[in-house]
């Protein structure tokens, strides 16, 4: 059995390395590749994806799993070997249902579509992207149909990102959350608006980047195993457990855009950097779900980065970088400014209270597109109508409407947005239990010290990688299933104090 296990691990190492090679191609396309490289990059991405697919559907992997599973079941559920066999089975069973040609077509199309989007969005040109989105929708349906027997066509696509969840599960959680959020938004909108104009001055981009780097180094992001670059839409990517990179974007007239995207992506990166090194190049060496991943990015960006203790410590540093812009501002004023609640157009810039409404409407639009009740040609107007309905605001164009998020232009349609809201909910739950174990965390944040919080996350979340499912992690941390209660308690407490509710 040890010999068979070693054989399986070697085969999966090749599979994982091929996946990471494709990540490197994608990172280069999003950062430094000249536009002229797009056609070849599409071919290259498709080629690597097809080779990876052929490697993972190798019948020998199935035979090795058949031999190893009875043995693995005699081991402790928590053991690394049992977990490796369990995780490999999950990955293999998905892969063998997807034709290699479809995988290649998906990767090639995503590379081409992304490159077109980088030009179409600033030009407010949805017409260029319409045929690409139509093809994306067709490919997304074909991918879902590789898994017959679903309740909803989105279910397989959701399961890819948040294992074990279906459209019906997400709908139920979102309905419960919306019922709590909408009254909170309305109560805040009845109050005097917060002045956040201090954030919208001239902030040289090089200084913004340097400030962000200082902060995420304090958080624990390791620049010996990472780096930061700029791109059109911020993301984190990993090429190994020793090379986890982040990207950001900076607006010279908006301090929050670059700063909070930097904090957000550092949360993703610290999760991957905290995975046990012995899981390198195996199915266990990745974050377990989109929701758990977003729990970390949203926690470090918002629960930490928008807290009063955080700004008590970092406002003096920010003033050193921007003495003219921030010299007269107080901690209370900057704290309120970075937490202003407003009906806004851009998801990534949205405040904590309205943010999930942005996610919910995208999720609903995805379902409608997959069901066929909404056509791609009607998507821009459907987008505007939902923003008017849910947030009382309408974008003046498609650039800040349906073109704003990269996801549909570089990935499938379906399953790509719910993780953000699941992450907010999980982040609230994880932070509550970190505080129960270490009530001193807010005081430490106020001194620019993050080791206690970071180490709790490493011990309880990061180190496990893909070893436990998201629901198993939540059970281990909280002793029960996922609940919105800690997250809503956090929001009510914080924003009641800011707005005097």
C-alpha positions as CSV (number, residue, x, y, z in Angstrom):
1,X,0.0,0.0,0.0
2,X,2.9,2.4,0.7
3,X,4.2,1.7,-2.8
4,X,0.8,2.4,-4.4
5,X,0.4,5.5,-2.3
6,X,3.8,6.8,-3.5
7,X,2.8,6.0,-7.1
8,X,-0.4,7.9,-6.7
9,X,1.3,10.9,-5.1
10,X,3.8,11.1,-8.0
11,X,1.0,11.1,-10.6
12,X,-0.8,13.8,-8.7
13,X,2.3,15.9,-8.4
14,X,2.5,16.0,-12.2
15,X,-1.2,17.0,-12.3
16,X,-0.7,19.8,-9.8
17,X,2.4,21.1,-11.4
18,X,0.7,21.4,-14.8
19,X,-2.1,23.3,-13.1
20,X,0.4,25.7,-11.6
21,X,2.2,26.2,-14.9
22,X,-1.1,27.4,-16.3
23,X,-1.5,29.7,-13.4
24,X,1.9,31.2,-14.3
25,X,0.7,31.8,-17.9
26,X,-2.5,33.5,-16.6
27,X,-0.5,35.7,-14.2
28,X,1.8,36.8,-16.9
29,X,-1.1,37.6,-19.2
30,X,-2.7,39.7,-16.5
31,X,0.4,41.6,-15.6
32,X,3.2,42.0,-18.1
33,X,2.3,40.2,-21.4
34,X,1.9,42.6,-24.3
35,X,-1.5,42.5,-26.0
36,X,0.0,40.9,-29.1
37,X,0.7,37.7,-27.1
38,X,-3.0,36.9,-26.5
39,X,-3.6,34.5,-29.4
40,X,-0.6,32.4,-28.6
41,X,-1.4,32.5,-24.9
42,X,-4.8,31.1,-25.6
43,X,-3.3,28.2,-27.4
44,X,-0.7,27.6,-24.7
45,X,-3.2,27.7,-21.9
46,X,-5.5,25.3,-23.7
47,X,-2.5,22.9,-24.5
48,X,-1.4,22.8,-20.8
49,X,-5.0,22.3,-19.6
50,X,-5.5,19.4,-22.1
51,X,-2.2,17.7,-21.0
52,X,-3.2,18.1,-17.4
53,X,-6.7,16.6,-18.1
54,X,-5.1,13.6,-19.8
55,X,-2.8,13.1,-16.9
56,X,-5.6,13.2,-14.3
57,X,-8.0,10.9,-16.1
58,X,-5.3,8.3,-16.5
59,X,-7.1,5.0,-15.7
60,X,-4.1,4.0,-13.5
61,X,-5.1,6.7,-11.0
62,X,-8.6,5.1,-10.8
63,X,-7.0,1.7,-10.2
64,X,-4.7,3.0,-7.5
65,X,-7.6,4.7,-5.8
66,X,-9.6,1.5,-5.9
67,X,-6.7,-0.4,-4.2
68,X,-6.0,2.4,-1.6
69,X,-9.4,3.3,-0.5
70,X,-10.2,0.2,1.6
71,X,-6.8,0.7,3.3
72,X,-7.3,4.4,3.8
73,X,-10.6,3.7,5.6
74,X,-8.7,1.8,8.3
75,X,-6.7,4.9,9.1
76,X,-7.8,7.9,11.2
77,X,-10.1,10.2,9.2
78,X,-7.7,13.1,10.1
79,X,-4.6,11.3,8.9
80,X,-2.7,12.9,6.0
81,X,-2.7,9.7,4.0
82,X,-6.5,9.1,4.4
83,X,-7.1,12.7,3.5
84,X,-4.9,12.5,0.5
85,X,-6.8,9.5,-0.9
86,X,-10.1,11.1,-0.1
87,X,-9.2,14.4,-1.8
88,X,-7.7,12.7,-4.8
89,X,-10.9,10.6,-5.3
90,X,-12.9,13.8,-5.3
91,X,-10.7,15.5,-7.9
92,X,-10.5,12.4,-10.1
93,X,-14.3,11.7,-10.1
94,X,-14.9,15.2,-11.3
95,X,-12.2,15.1,-14.0
96,X,-13.2,11.9,-15.6
97,X,-16.6,13.3,-16.4
98,X,-15.2,16.2,-18.5
99,X,-14.0,15.7,-22.0
100,X,-10.5,16.8,-22.6
101,X,-11.5,18.8,-25.7
102,X,-14.0,20.8,-23.6
103,X,-11.3,21.6,-21.1
104,X,-9.0,22.9,-23.8
105,X,-11.8,24.9,-25.4
106,X,-12.6,26.5,-22.0
107,X,-9.0,27.6,-21.3
108,X,-8.4,28.9,-24.8
109,X,-11.6,30.8,-24.8
110,X,-11.0,32.3,-21.3
111,X,-7.6,33.6,-22.3
112,X,-9.0,35.3,-25.5
113,X,-12.0,36.7,-23.7
114,X,-10.0,38.2,-20.9
115,X,-7.7,40.0,-23.3
116,X,-10.7,41.5,-25.1
117,X,-12.3,42.5,-21.8
118,X,-9.2,44.5,-20.8
119,X,-9.9,46.8,-23.8
120,X,-13.7,46.6,-23.9
121,X,-14.3,47.7,-20.3
122,X,-12.4,51.1,-20.4
123,X,-14.1,51.7,-23.8
124,X,-17.6,50.9,-22.4
125,X,-17.9,48.4,-25.3
126,X,-20.3,45.6,-24.3
127,X,-21.0,44.8,-28.0
128,X,-17.5,43.5,-28.4
129,X,-17.9,41.2,-25.4
130,X,-21.4,39.9,-26.2
131,X,-20.3,37.1,-28.6
132,X,-17.6,36.1,-26.1
133,X,-20.2,35.9,-23.2
134,X,-22.5,33.9,-25.4
135,X,-19.8,31.4,-26.0
136,X,-18.9,31.4,-22.3
137,X,-22.5,30.7,-21.4
138,X,-22.7,27.8,-24.0
139,X,-19.5,26.3,-22.6
140,X,-20.7,26.7,-19.0
141,X,-23.9,24.8,-19.8
142,X,-21.8,22.1,-21.6
143,X,-19.6,21.8,-18.5
144,X,-22.6,21.5,-16.1
145,X,-24.2,18.9,-18.4
146,X,-21.1,16.7,-17.8
147,X,-22.8,16.0,-14.4
148,X,-26.3,14.8,-15.1
149,X,-28.9,14.5,-12.4
150,X,-28.5,18.0,-10.9
151,X,-31.5,19.8,-9.4
152,X,-30.4,23.1,-11.0
153,X,-28.0,23.5,-13.9
154,X,-25.8,25.8,-11.7
155,X,-25.3,23.1,-9.1
156,X,-22.2,21.4,-10.6
157,X,-20.6,24.9,-11.2
158,X,-21.3,25.9,-7.6
159,X,-19.9,22.6,-6.3
160,X,-16.6,23.2,-8.2
161,X,-16.0,26.3,-6.0
162,X,-17.9,25.5,-2.8
163,X,-18.0,21.8,-2.5
164,X,-21.2,20.3,-1.2
165,X,-23.4,23.3,-1.9
166,X,-26.2,23.7,-4.4
167,X,-28.2,26.6,-5.8
168,X,-31.0,25.9,-3.3
169,X,-28.5,26.1,-0.4
170,X,-27.2,29.4,-1.6
171,X,-30.7,30.8,-2.2
172,X,-31.7,29.9,1.4
173,X,-28.7,31.5,2.9
174,X,-29.1,34.6,0.8
175,X,-32.8,35.0,1.6
176,X,-32.0,34.8,5.3
177,X,-29.2,37.3,5.0
178,X,-31.2,39.7,2.8
179,X,-34.0,39.8,5.3
180,X,-31.4,41.0,7.9
181,X,-29.4,43.4,5.6
182,X,-32.2,45.4,3.9
183,X,-33.6,46.8,7.1
184,X,-30.0,47.7,8.3
185,X,-29.3,49.5,5.0
186,X,-32.5,51.4,5.2
187,X,-31.9,52.4,8.8
188,X,-28.4,53.7,7.9
189,X,-29.7,55.6,4.9
190,X,-32.1,57.5,7.2
191,X,-29.1,58.9,9.1
192,X,-26.8,61.8,8.2
193,X,-24.3,60.7,5.6
194,X,-20.7,60.2,6.6
195,X,-18.2,62.5,4.9
196,X,-15.5,60.4,3.2
197,X,-14.2,63.0,0.9
198,X,-10.8,62.7,2.6
199,X,-10.3,59.5,0.7
200,X,-10.8,61.2,-2.7
201,X,-7.8,63.4,-3.1
202,X,-4.6,63.1,-5.1
203,X,-2.6,60.2,-3.7
204,X,0.5,59.3,-5.7
205,X,0.4,55.7,-6.7
206,X,3.9,54.8,-5.7
207,X,3.2,56.0,-2.1
208,X,-0.1,54.1,-2.0
209,X,1.7,50.9,-3.0
210,X,4.5,51.5,-0.4
211,X,2.0,52.1,2.4
212,X,0.1,48.9,1.5
213,X,3.3,46.8,1.5
214,X,4.3,48.1,5.0
215,X,0.9,47.0,6.3
216,X,0.7,43.6,4.8
217,X,4.2,42.8,5.9
218,X,3.0,43.5,9.4
219,X,0.0,41.2,8.8
220,X,2.4,38.4,8.0
221,X,2.6,38.3,4.2
222,X,6.0,36.9,3.4
223,X,7.8,38.8,0.6
224,X,10.4,36.1,0.5
225,X,7.7,33.9,-0.9
226,X,5.6,36.5,-2.6
227,X,5.4,39.8,-4.5
228,X,2.9,42.4,-5.5
229,X,2.3,43.7,-9.1
230,X,-0.5,45.7,-10.7
231,X,-3.3,44.5,-13.0
232,X,-6.8,45.4,-14.3
233,X,-8.6,43.4,-11.6
234,X,-6.8,42.4,-8.4
235,X,-6.2,38.7,-7.7
236,X,-3.9,36.3,-5.8
237,X,-2.2,33.4,-7.6
238,X,0.1,30.6,-6.5
239,X,2.8,28.7,-8.3
240,X,4.0,26.7,-5.3
241,X,3.7,27.0,-1.5
242,X,6.9,29.0,-1.7
243,X,5.6,31.4,-4.4
244,X,2.2,33.0,-3.7
245,X,1.8,36.4,-5.4
246,X,-0.8,39.2,-5.2
247,X,-1.8,41.9,-7.6
248,X,-3.5,45.2,-6.9
249,X,-4.7,48.3,-8.8
250,X,-4.3,51.9,-7.7
251,X,-6.4,54.9,-8.4
252,X,-4.4,58.2,-8.0
253,X,-7.6,59.9,-6.7
254,X,-8.9,57.2,-4.4
255,X,-6.9,55.9,-1.4
256,X,-9.2,53.1,-0.5
257,X,-9.2,51.4,-3.9
258,X,-5.6,50.3,-3.8
259,X,-5.2,50.0,-0.1
260,X,-8.2,47.7,0.5
261,X,-7.5,45.6,-2.5
262,X,-4.0,45.0,-1.2
263,X,-5.3,44.0,2.2
264,X,-7.9,41.8,0.5
265,X,-5.4,39.9,-1.7
266,X,-2.9,39.5,1.2
267,X,-5.6,37.6,3.1
268,X,-5.9,35.1,0.2
269,X,-2.1,34.8,0.0
270,X,-1.6,34.3,3.7
271,X,-4.1,31.4,3.6
272,X,-2.1,29.6,0.8
273,X,1.3,30.4,2.5
274,X,0.0,28.9,5.7
275,X,-0.8,25.5,4.2
276,X,1.3,22.7,5.6
277,X,4.4,22.5,3.4
278,X,4.2,18.7,3.3
279,X,1.1,19.1,1.1
280,X,3.1,20.8,-1.7
281,X,2.1,19.7,-5.2
282,X,-0.8,17.5,-4.1
283,X,-4.6,17.9,-4.0
284,X,-4.2,18.8,-0.3
285,X,-2.0,21.8,-1.0
286,X,-4.8,24.3,-1.9
287,X,-7.4,26.3,-0.1
288,X,-10.5,24.2,0.4
289,X,-13.3,26.4,-1.1
290,X,-14.1,29.8,-2.5
291,X,-16.0,30.7,0.6
292,X,-13.2,29.8,3.0
293,X,-10.8,31.7,0.8
294,X,-12.9,34.8,0.8
295,X,-13.4,34.5,4.6
296,X,-9.7,35.4,4.8
297,X,-9.6,38.1,2.2
298,X,-12.7,39.8,3.6
299,X,-11.6,39.3,7.2
300,X,-8.2,41.0,6.8
301,X,-9.6,43.7,4.5
302,X,-12.6,44.6,6.6
303,X,-12.8,43.1,10.1
304,X,-9.2,44.1,10.6
305,X,-8.4,46.7,8.0
306,X,-11.6,48.8,8.6
307,X,-11.5,48.6,12.4
308,X,-10.8,51.5,14.7
309,X,-7.8,49.8,16.4
310,X,-6.3,49.3,13.0
311,X,-6.6,53.0,12.1
312,X,-5.5,54.1,15.6
313,X,-2.1,52.5,14.7
314,X,-1.8,53.1,11.0
315,X,-3.2,56.6,10.6
316,X,0.2,58.1,11.7
317,X,2.0,55.9,9.1
318,X,-0.5,57.0,6.4
319,X,0.1,60.6,7.4
320,X,3.8,60.2,6.9
321,X,3.1,59.1,3.3
322,X,0.4,61.7,2.7
323,X,0.9,64.6,5.2
324,X,-0.9,67.2,3.1
325,X,-3.9,65.0,2.4
326,X,-4.3,63.4,5.8
327,X,-2.5,65.7,8.2
328,X,-5.5,67.2,9.9
329,X,-7.7,64.0,9.9
330,X,-8.6,62.3,13.2
331,X,-8.8,58.6,13.9
332,X,-12.6,58.9,14.3
333,X,-12.9,60.7,11.0
334,X,-10.8,58.2,9.0
335,X,-12.6,55.3,10.7
336,X,-16.0,56.6,9.7
337,X,-14.7,57.5,6.2
338,X,-13.5,54.0,5.4
339,X,-16.8,52.6,6.7
340,X,-19.2,54.9,4.9
341,X,-22.4,53.1,3.8
342,X,-23.8,54.2,0.5
343,X,-25.7,52.9,-2.5
344,X,-22.8,52.4,-4.9
345,X,-22.2,50.9,-8.3
346,X,-18.9,49.0,-7.9
347,X,-18.9,45.7,-6.0
348,X,-15.2,45.8,-5.1
349,X,-15.5,49.3,-3.6
350,X,-18.8,48.6,-1.8
351,X,-19.1,49.0,2.0
352,X,-19.6,46.0,4.2
353,X,-23.3,46.5,4.7
354,X,-24.3,46.8,1.0
355,X,-21.6,44.5,-0.4
356,X,-23.6,41.3,-0.3
357,X,-26.5,42.9,-2.2
358,X,-24.0,43.3,-5.1
359,X,-23.2,39.6,-4.9
360,X,-26.8,38.4,-4.6
361,X,-27.9,40.2,-7.8
362,X,-24.9,38.7,-9.7
363,X,-25.8,35.2,-8.4
364,X,-29.4,35.7,-9.5
365,X,-28.4,36.9,-13.0
366,X,-26.1,33.8,-13.3
367,X,-29.0,31.5,-12.5
368,X,-31.2,33.3,-15.0
369,X,-28.6,33.1,-17.8
370,X,-28.0,29.4,-17.2
371,X,-31.7,28.6,-17.0
372,X,-32.3,30.5,-20.3
373,X,-34.7,33.0,-18.9
374,X,-32.2,35.8,-19.6
375,X,-30.3,36.2,-22.8
376,X,-26.8,37.7,-23.0
377,X,-28.0,40.5,-25.2
378,X,-30.4,41.6,-22.5
379,X,-27.9,41.3,-19.7
380,X,-26.8,45.0,-19.5
381,X,-30.4,46.2,-19.1
382,X,-31.2,43.4,-16.6
383,X,-28.1,44.5,-14.6
384,X,-29.3,48.1,-14.6
385,X,-32.8,47.1,-13.5
386,X,-31.5,45.0,-10.6
387,X,-29.2,47.8,-9.4
388,X,-32.1,50.2,-9.5
389,X,-34.3,47.7,-7.6
390,X,-31.8,46.5,-5.0
391,X,-29.6,49.6,-4.5
392,X,-31.7,52.4,-5.8
393,X,-29.0,53.4,-8.3
394,X,-28.3,53.0,-12.0
395,X,-24.9,53.0,-13.7
396,X,-24.5,55.6,-16.4
397,X,-22.8,53.1,-18.7
398,X,-21.8,49.4,-19.0
399,X,-18.2,50.1,-17.9
400,X,-19.4,50.5,-14.3
401,X,-22.3,48.1,-15.0
402,X,-22.1,44.6,-16.5
403,X,-18.5,45.0,-17.6
404,X,-17.1,45.9,-14.1
405,X,-16.2,42.4,-12.9
406,X,-13.7,40.3,-14.7
407,X,-15.2,36.9,-13.6
408,X,-17.6,36.2,-16.4
409,X,-15.0,37.3,-19.0
410,X,-12.3,34.9,-17.7
411,X,-14.2,32.1,-16.1
412,X,-17.5,30.2,-16.4
413,X,-20.9,31.7,-15.8
414,X,-22.1,30.1,-12.6
415,X,-20.6,29.5,-9.2
416,X,-18.1,32.4,-9.4
417,X,-19.8,35.0,-7.0
418,X,-21.5,33.2,-4.1
419,X,-18.1,32.6,-2.4
420,X,-17.8,36.3,-1.6
421,X,-20.8,36.4,0.6
422,X,-20.2,32.9,2.0
423,X,-16.8,34.3,2.9
424,X,-18.2,37.3,4.7
425,X,-20.4,35.0,6.8
426,X,-17.5,32.5,7.5
427,X,-15.1,35.4,8.3
428,X,-17.5,36.7,11.0
429,X,-17.8,33.2,12.4
430,X,-14.1,32.5,12.4
431,X,-13.2,35.9,13.9
432,X,-15.8,35.4,16.7
433,X,-14.1,32.2,17.7
434,X,-10.6,33.7,17.4
435,X,-11.7,36.4,19.8
436,X,-13.1,33.8,22.2
437,X,-9.8,32.1,22.3
438,X,-7.8,35.4,22.4
439,X,-9.7,38.4,23.6
440,X,-6.6,40.5,23.4
441,X,-6.6,40.5,19.5
442,X,-8.2,44.0,19.1
443,X,-5.7,45.5,21.5
444,X,-2.9,43.9,19.6
445,X,-4.3,45.2,16.3
446,X,-4.2,48.6,17.8
447,X,-0.4,48.1,18.3
448,X,0.2,46.8,14.8
449,X,0.7,43.3,16.1
450,X,-1.1,40.5,14.2
451,X,0.7,37.3,15.2
452,X,-2.0,36.0,17.6
453,X,-4.7,36.4,15.0
454,X,-2.6,35.1,12.1
455,X,-1.4,32.1,14.1
456,X,-4.9,31.2,15.1
457,X,-5.9,31.2,11.5
458,X,-2.9,29.1,10.6
459,X,-3.7,26.5,13.2
460,X,-7.4,26.3,12.6
461,X,-7.8,27.1,8.9
462,X,-4.7,27.5,6.8
463,X,-2.5,24.5,7.7
464,X,-5.2,22.0,6.7
465,X,-5.4,23.1,3.0
466,X,-7.9,20.8,1.3
467,X,-7.7,18.2,4.1
468,X,-11.2,19.0,5.4
469,X,-14.2,20.3,3.6
470,X,-15.5,23.8,4.4
471,X,-18.4,22.4,6.4
472,X,-15.9,20.2,8.3
473,X,-13.7,23.2,9.1
474,X,-16.7,25.2,10.3
475,X,-17.8,22.3,12.5
476,X,-14.2,21.9,14.0
477,X,-14.0,25.6,14.7
478,X,-17.5,26.4,16.0
479,X,-19.0,23.0,16.9
480,X,-21.9,23.5,14.6
481,X,-23.0,24.3,11.0
482,X,-22.6,27.6,9.2
483,X,-24.7,30.4,10.6
484,X,-25.1,34.1,9.7
485,X,-25.5,35.1,13.3
486,X,-21.9,36.1,14.2
487,X,-21.5,38.1,11.0
488,X,-24.8,40.0,11.5
489,X,-23.9,40.6,15.1
490,X,-20.6,42.1,13.9
491,X,-22.3,44.3,11.4
492,X,-25.0,45.6,13.7
493,X,-22.6,46.3,16.5
494,X,-20.1,48.2,14.3
495,X,-22.6,50.2,12.2
496,X,-24.9,51.0,15.1
497,X,-22.0,52.7,16.8
498,X,-20.9,54.6,13.7
499,X,-24.4,55.8,12.7
500,X,-26.0,56.0,16.1
501,X,-28.7,53.4,15.3
